[in-house]
Amino acid sequence: MPRESRPLVGVPNASEELALLADGYGRVAGLDEAGRGCLAGPVVAAAVILPHSAYSLQGSMAEVRDSKMLLPSVRESLFEEIRCQAVGVGVGVVSHHYIDEYGIVPATKLAMLAAICNLPVLPDYLLIDYLSLPSVVVPQKPIVHGDAICLSIAAASIVAKVIRDHLMVEQDVCYPGYGFARNKGYGTPSHLDSLRQLGPCAIHRRTFAPVNCLFPLQDQLL
């Protein structure tokens, strides 16, 4: 496994998972999202149930970090390792249309619900980055900065990030000129320059600043 990563402040551990395992929870799912702060494209959530053997943090699992702290090549490699080793992986994708209509937090929660529903096995417990899901009857714990400190959530962050990045690379072909293959929809200086020159495209989030400033008033009222 390559170790081509930037210096890291926090290293996720499996203390939460081990405590839950001791309490009789055998299938613990970590949940996280990607794309919450982007100006374009969907929000993507992932749910990952790791095998108990992963909690020892041996081999490739020792490399798992918050996806934002890893170089793309490392994320891609870990993504494949997680998919191979996981007891279950579920993904949920919610479009920019839903984000504009209902807001990013409801959209993120809906993506997480979809990710849970798409798991091949039912989880006994949920470890969620920051958010809680009151509509889900499965026991759960929201963890602030969970992607930085909790192994299962960090694994979910990698899956969500890689899948969303792939989606945005595809969108770059459909909507050239915005650099989606590079910026993945985030508000980078070059992305903002393209917005000013070209105006928003079909997958930009109309309710997000500065995109909303570039749409005619009548479009905002539709």
C-alpha positions, 0 to 999 in steps of 0.5 A: 500500500503506498504511503504517499500522503501529506503529514497528518494531524489525527489518526483514526482509531477503532475505539468506538467500534471496539466498545460497541463490539464489546456491548454486542453490536456486531455490525457497526456502520460508519457514515460520512458525506462528500460534496456538502460545500460544493457549488455544483453537483450532488452530495454523496454519502457512504455507509461502510461496515468494516470486518472486526479484523479491521479494528486492529489497524493492520495492513491497509487499514492503518492507512485509512484517514479522513479523505480530505487528508489523503492524496488522490492516488492514496484515496483511490487505492484505499477505496479499492481496499475498503470495497474488498474488505468491507462486510458492506458498502452502501452509497447514496447520491442526492442531486443538486435539484434536491439541494436547491429545493430543500437545503443541504442538510436535508439533502445530506441526511437523505443521502445518508438514509439512501446509503444505509438502505443500500447496504447489503446487510443491516447494521446494528449501530451507526457512527455518523460524522456530526449529524444524527438521523432521527428517522432511523430506528437503528442506534446511533452516535453522531461524532464531531470530526468523526472522519478524523478520529473514527475508523469506520467514518473515515473509511466512509469518507473515502468511499463517498469522496472517491465516488463523488470525484468520479461523478464530477469527472464525468460531468466535466465531459458534459459541461466543459469549461468549469474544470470539474475534473480538477475542482470537483465542483468546489469554489476554487479561484479558477472555478469562480473565474469560469462562473463569471465568464460562462455563467452557471451550468445546469448542475450548479446549485442555484441557491449557493452563493455566488452562483445565486448572484449569477442567475436572473431574478425570475430564475431564482423565483421559479 
